[in-house]
Amino acid sequence: MIVRITSLLVSGPVTVPLVSGQTVRLSPGEASAELPEVEVSGSAKVAKLSERGLITVEPIWEADDDRE
């Protein structure tokens, strides 16, 4: 699955650490590029940012996915 991270902040950037060791820096209201789900799944830091209301992690469905 592919996901997208969006910053919910009104002012100031947020830096999101990914499982691979890379980071994504997002300006207020900015969305990341499409990322593999493994970059965020199981990450305590991503979960904490989400729980605090600083980011959302949304699944992006690919055109060839089977959805019913």
N, C-alpha and C positions, 0 to 999 in steps of 0.2 A: 504494500500500500504506500501511497505517496501522501505526505502531509505538508501543510503550510503553517508557519508560525506568524502570528500577527501581534504587534505591540498594542496594548490598550492604554498606554501612558498618554497624558495630555502634554507633558513637557519633559524634555530630557530623553536621551537614548537609553535603551536597555540592551545588555549584552547577554546572549543566550549561549551557554556552553553545550556543545553537542557531545555525544558518546565517543565520537572519533577523536576528540581533542580539539577540533576546530571550534570556532565561535561564530555566531551570527550577531551582528550589531544592527539594531533596528531603531530608526527614528520614531517619534510618536505617530501612531496610526499606520506605520509601514508594515507591509507583509513581506515575508522571506520568499525566496525562490522555492520551487518544489524540492522537498527533501525526502529521502527514504525514511520510512517509519522507524527503522532501527537506530536512527540518529537521535531519537527522543524517547523511545520506549525503554522503560526501566531506569530512566535518569531521575535521580532524586532532585537535582537542581532545576530541571525543567518542570517537574511536578510542583516544586515549591513556588517557582515564578507563576505558574498557572493558578495555584491555590491562593496566592496573594492578589490575584486579579491583574497582574502585570502583562500577561500574554495569554493568547488562546492558541491551541494546537488543533487544527481542523484537518480532517481527512479530505483528500482530493481524489475523486474517482476518475480513473483513466477511461478513455472512450471504449476500450475493448473489454472492460470489466463486465461480468455477468451480473446485472442487478435485476431483481424481480420485485 
